Amino acid sequence: MPVYRNPVLNADWSDPDVIAVGDDYYLTASSFGRAPGLPILHSRDLVNWRIIGHALERLEPEQAFTSPRHDCGVWAPSIRHHAGRFWIFWGDPDHGIYQVNAEDVRGPWSRPHLLKAGRGLIDPCPLWDDDGRAWLVHAWAKSRSGIKNRLTGHRMSPDGRELLDTGRTVVDGDALPGWFTLEGPKLYKHAGWYWIFAPAGGVETGWQGAFRSRNVLGPYEGRVVLEQGDTDVNGPHQGAWVRAADGSDWFLHFQHRGPYGRVVHLQPMRWTDEGEGEEAGWPVIGNDGEPVAAHTGPVPVEQTTVPARDDDFPGGRFGRQWSWTANPPLASDRGNHGEGWTVAHSGDGLWLVCRRTADAHDLRALPNVLVQRLPGDPCVVEVELRLDSDEPGAKAGLAVLGDAFSWIGLERDDSGIRLVHRFAESVAEHERDAAHPRPAPNGRARLRVEILPGARCRFSARTGEDTDFLPSGPPFAATPWRWVGAQLGLFATAPQGGGPAGTAAFTGFRVT
């Protein structure tokens, strides 16, 4: 059997949850304030993954996400397959626990249903029991509720539409010596035991716990089943147990890597033989509780693939790897709120509207930035840009976006279109030049950013007068948001005013 190396998803696929349906595996992850959200990934071997869609076209409540809320929105979803349908539950820390479902994992998905309203309700996971009853466990965000380190269990209606009780604490982390920030529960039933797999200890330094009980509402006994140990994998925790078609057991979890976000590792898993008769023992993850760097996979790997990054924008549409930083305007609302953010056309290339805004000086405040995850490996990112605008101040570019940001692109001024490179530190409220502007004949440029080890970014560009890429400005250190890794972004803006301000055409987006 071939050997795979971790991480199997080397980008910010935060808080992964995975299920097996026959020979197919499906993964979803936190998408926070981006739209569309709840990405759906598919694999046949748990190692190679591709994006096949999203379960959430728009965040709700709609008006709460018309502007960027980078660390809010969709937190730690759970995906399940029950009664011929796919189900995803997630917690929005400011609004409550939501649920969507679909007969086909590629959609259409139901509109989000608010299962439990309230602040601080996060990380829900359902379980449909053998007797037809249904259950839900969830955690708490102290920043909204004042409660943390506690898991709450509920009886749930089998249709996933309502909770049938007020809930009770099933695991109290404060009663466990040394445990803190207990969260992210995943609820299973195995060999007559109810199991809650739950992480603790914080995003960067945490560990994975497992708890078992004969009663779904407890009491539970628990232990640590995965921790960093002598490895260089910090905080290996929060993920999913999945059983492969051959009966082998696996655990996927994240590792927090700063500006790269939370990358995903795959660990072998087995069960101890302690217990009597058919009673389950305890899960043993990785190499006796420490993460492995490499291992033989569950099934033969025919070729190595990663989720899509490149895009030619065929038919003027962007691929599934992209999302906006907030809900885009609905077609029905454009008469009240202006035009949409893209221009439809039949050829290749993405045409972005130079959207008029008072926030053009700060990409972090713009809802119309099209983003995808920053790759965790050193790479080169390139895109071709043409700016078609006569509006002074109209601009467009390629960005690395986080709590700090930097971008390179084109801007129209009174003398024509120039190549510009700008940045803003995390404490700055306004971008400033990272290099001196220079002419861009014909309003075109090929933009490039090299992602170096440690997420240091080196910007360069080639305009009509250049035979090669010319470096621009000093290296920029990418930064994450609080919970979200840095992102690659494409945008187009213009100053406030009346009437159309032009468009920006992006073609040939490549990550090599």
N, C-alpha and C positions, 0 to 999 in steps of 0.2 A: 504494500500500500504506500502511496506517495506521502511525503511529509509536508505539512503546512507550517508556516511561521506566523507568529503573532506580531502585531495585531492583524486580524483578518479583515477588519474595516478600519483603515488608518485615516480617519477623519472624524468629525464631530457627530457621530450617531449616538447621541446622549440617551442614557437610561433605556437600553434596548430590551425589548421583550420579543420572544420567539415562540412559535408553535410549529408542530409537525402535522400535516394533513396528508396522509398517504406517504408518498415519496417526496413531497414538496415541503419546503420550510418557508415560513413567512415571518418577517421581522418588521416591527414598527419602533419608533423612537420619539423622544421629545422634539417638538418643533417650535415651542415657545411662541413668540409673537409673529411668526412668519405665515404667509398665505400663498398657495395652499399649504396645509399642515398635515400632520400624521402621515409621513411617508410610508409606503409599503414596499418592502424589498422582498425578492424571491431568490431562493437558492435550491439546488439539488444536492448539495454536499456540505452545507454549513460553513464553507470556506469562501466560495465565490458567490457574490451577490450582485443583483441588478435591480434598479428601481423600476417598478411596474405601475406606480400610481400614488395617489394620496387619498386618504379617507375623509379629509376635511377641506372642502374648497374655500371656506371662509370662516374666520373666527367669530364666535358669538360670546356676548352680545355685540352686534355689528358696530354700534357707535363707540364701543370701548376700544376698538382696534382700527380706527380711521387714521391714527397716528402711531408711529413706532412705539412698542412697549417690548423691548428686546428680550427681557428676562421674565416676562409674564406669559399668560396664555396657556399653551399645552405643556403640562408637566407629566413626566413619567407615565406613559400609557401602558395598558395591558391589552393584549390581543388574545382572543380565544375562538374556538370553533365549536359550536353547539347547535344541535337540532337543525343541521343543514345550513347554518348561517355563520358568518364571521362577525365577531363582536369586538369593539374597542371601547374601553373605559379610560378616562383620564381625569385628572384634577386640574382645575384652574384655581390658583390660590386666592384669587380675588372674587370668584363667583360660585364655585362649587364643583361637584362631580358630574361629568357629562358621559353620554353613551351614544355611539352610532353603531349600526349593523348593516350587513349586506349579504345577499345570497352568493354573489360572486365577489371575490376579493378585489377584483379590478373595478368594482362598482356596478351600478350606482349605489352609493351609501346613503343611508337615511339622514335626515336633518338632525343635528345634535339635539339630544333630549337631556334636559337638566334633571338628573336623578336626585341630587341632594344639594340644595342651595346653602351657601354659607362661606365664610372666609376661612382660609387656612386648611381646607379639605384637599388633600393631595394623595397621589400614588394609589388609586383604587385598583382592586383586582377582584373579579368575580369567580365563583365556583358553582357549577351545577352538580348537585350531589346525585348519588345513585337512586335515591328515593324520590326524586323529582323536585326536591326543595333546592332553593338557590341562596347563595350567601355572597357577602361582599366584605372585604377588609380594606381599610385605608389608613393613611398616616396623617400627620398634622404639620403645618408650617407655623412655627412660633412667631414669625414676623407678622402674620395676619391674625392669628388666633390666641397667641400667648401660650399655646400648648405645643409640646414637642416630646420626642422620645417615647411615643405611645402609639400603639396600634389599636384601632377600633374595629369591631366586627358587627355586622348587621345581617338579619334575615332579609332576603330580597325576593320580590315576585319573580316567578320563572320567566316572565317576558322582559325582565330587566327594566321595567318602567317605574317601579317604586320600591322604597325600603319599607319593611313591615314592622320595624321597631325603632326605638330611639338610639340603639347601639350600646355596646358595652366594651370596656377595655379588655382585650384578649392577651396582649403582651404589654407590660409596663417596663420600659427600659430603665426607669429610675430604681426599680427593684433589683436590677442586675448590676453587681459591682463592676465598675469600670466602663459600663456601656453608656454611650450618649449619641444623640442624633439618630435614633432608631427610626427607619423610614422605609420606603420603597418595597412594601410587602408583595410577595407573589404567593397565591394560595393554591395548594394542590391536595389531591388525595392519592395515597400510595400504600398498598398492602395493608389496608385497614387503618392507617394513620392519616390524620390531617396534618399537612405540612405548611408552614409559612417560611419561605426563604426571604430574609430581610437583611439589608445592609445597616451598618452603624459606623460611627466614628468620623463622619465628614467626608466630603468629596475627594480631597487630596490624600487623606491618610487613613481611610476607613478599612473595614473588613466585612466579610460576608458571614451572616449568621443563618442557622437553620433551627426551626422550632417545631416540635411535634406534640400532638395531643390525640386522644381518642374522641374528643368532643370538639367540634369545629369552633366553639366559643371558649375553649380552654378548660382547665389551665394547661399551659404549654411549658415544656422543658426545652432548653436550647443550648447551643454551643457554637463556637466559631468554627467554620468549615473552610474558610479561605482567607489568607492574609499575606502581606508582602513577604514576610520572612527574610531570607537572605537574597531575594531577587531584587532586580531594579524596577519592578512593576509596583509603583506606589498606589495605594488605595484600591486594590482589586476587589470590586464589589458592585452590587446592584445590577441584576440581570435576570436570566431565565434558565431554568432547567428544561431540557428538551430530550425526548427519547427518539433515537433514530430508528429507521425502518428495520435495521438488523438487531434491534434490542439494546444497543449500546446507549449509554447516557452521557450527556454533554451539558456544559454550563457556559453561557455567554455572559460576559460582564464588561464594564467599562474601566478604563484607566484615564485619570484626568491628566492631560498634557498641556496645561496652560493655554497658549494661544491657539493650539490645535483642537481644543475642546476635549471631549471624552471619546477616546477611540475604543474599539471593541475587540476583546480577546475571546478565544474559544478554548475551553479547558475540558479535558477528559474528566469523567465523573464515574464513580462506582459506589456501591452500597456495602457497608460493613455487614458481617454475618451475625452480629450480636442480636439478641432477641430470641424468642422461642417460636418454633414452628414457622409459620409464614409471616411473622411479624418483621417489619422492616427494621434494619439497623439505622445507621446514620450515613449521610452522603459524605464521600471523600472526594474533594475536587482538586484537580491539578496533580501535582507531585506531592501526595500526602499533605495537602492543604496549602501548598504554595504554587503560584502560577507557573506554567511551563512556557518556554520560549518557542518550542517547536514540538510537533507530535504527528503521528500518523493520523490521517483523517478518517472519518466514518465510512466514506465511500471513495472510490477512485476519482481523482480530479483530472478531467480531460484537458483543461486549459485554465490559466489564471485570468480572472476578470475582476474588475472593480466597478462600482457604480459609475454611471456615465458622468463625464466631465466636459468633453468636447461638445461643441454645438455649431452646426452650420445654420441653425434657425430656418429649416426648410418651411416654405410657405409662409414665412414671416412669424412663425410660432417658436417659442422657446421650449426646451426639453424639460423632462420631469425633475432634473436636478436643480432647477431654479425655483425660487419663491420670492415674493415681494416682502418688504419689511413691514407691511401693514395690509389691511384689506384694500384691494383696488376698488375704484368706483364701479357700481353696477351700471349696466347699459341703460337701465331705466332712470338712473339718477344723473346721467351726464348733462341733461338739460339744466339741472339745478346747480351742479358742481363743476361744470366745465367738461372738457373732452376727456377721453380715456388716456391711458398712459402709453399705449402702443398704437401703431397705424397698421391696419390690415393691408396686405398685398400678397401677390401670388408667387413672388420669387423668393430666393434665399436671402437671409439677413434679417436682423431685428431692427425695426424702426421704432425708436423711442421718441415720444413727444417731449420737446423742451418745456417741461411743466413750469408754469409761473408760480413762484413761491417766495415768501419772505425768509425762508430758511435755507436758501441756496448756499450760504456760507458754512453750513454744518450738515454733512451727510448723515450724521446720527439722527437728525430730526426729520429726515425725508422719508415718506412712506413709499415713494416710487423708485427705490433702489432695488434692482433685481439681483439677488444674491444666491451663491452656492457655497458649500463648505470649503474651507481652506484645506488643501491636501496635506497630510501628515508627513509626506516624503519630500525631500528637496525636488524642485521642479521648476519649469519655466512656463509662464502663462502669457499668451499673446492673443491680441484681437485687433482687427482692422476697424478704424473709425472714420466716418465721413460726417462732418457737421454741415448741415444745410440750414443756415439761419442768417438773417440780416439784423437780428435784434442784438444790440450791444449788451454784453453780459450773459448771453446764452452760452452754455457750456455742456460738455459731456465727457465721460471718461471711464477708465478702469481703476477700481479702488480696492484697497485692502481695508476692511471696515471692522472696527471693534470699538472699545472704549476710547482708543485713539484711532486715527485713520490717516491714510495717505492715498492720493490718486494722481494719475497722469492722464492728460487728455487735451481737448481743444476748447478754445474760448473765442468768441467773437468780440472784437472791440472796434473803435472808430477807424482803425487802420487796416482791419482785415481779421483773419483768423490766425491765432497763435497757438503754439504748443505750450501748455502750462503744466506745472507739477506743484501740488499743494499738499499740506498736511495740517493736522491739529493734534496736539497732545491731549491726554485724557482730561486735564484740568482746563484746557482752553475752550472757549465758547465760539471761536471764530477761526477758520482756516487761514493759513498764510503761505507765502511762496516757499517752496523747498529748493527752487532753482530759478534762474532768470528765464522769462518767457522768450521764445524764439519763433520766427515765422513758420507757418505751415501752409505752403503753397497748395492751392486747390482744395483747401479745407480737409485734407486727408492726413492720416498718420497710422502707422502700425505701432501699437503700444505693447510694452513688455514689462513684466515684473518677474524677477528671479526670486524664488522662495528658497533661501539658504538654510542650512541647519540652524536650529533655534528660532525659526520663523523670522529671521532677518530678511528684509525685502529690499532688493535693488531694482530701481526703476530705470527704464530706458525707452527710447522711441526712435522710429525712423520716419522722416517726412519725405516729401517729394524731392528735396535737394540732397538727401543723405543716401550714401551707398551702403551704410551699415547702421546698426543701432548705436545711438550715442547715449552714454550714461547721463542720468539726470538726478542731481541732488545727492545727499548722503544716504546711506542705508537707513531703512525704517524698521523698527522693531514692532512686529504685529502684537496686538494685545487682545485678550478676550473681553467680552462683557463679563458680568459677575458669574453667570451660569452658562453662557454661550461662547463657543470658540469664535475666533476671527473668521471673517467671510470675504470671499471675492465678490465684487459688485460691479454692475454696470448702471449708469444713470445718465439723465439729461435734465437740465433745469434752465430757467430763465428768470430775470427779475420780475417783480410784480408789475402788472400793467394790463392793458386790454388787447385782445386779438391773439391769433396764433403767433408763436415765437419760433417756429421751425422744428426740425427733427434732427435726430442723430441716428445714423445707420451703422450697426455693428455687424461684422461678418467674420467668419473664420475663427471662432473662439477655440483655442487649443491649449491643452495642458500636457506637457511632455516631460 
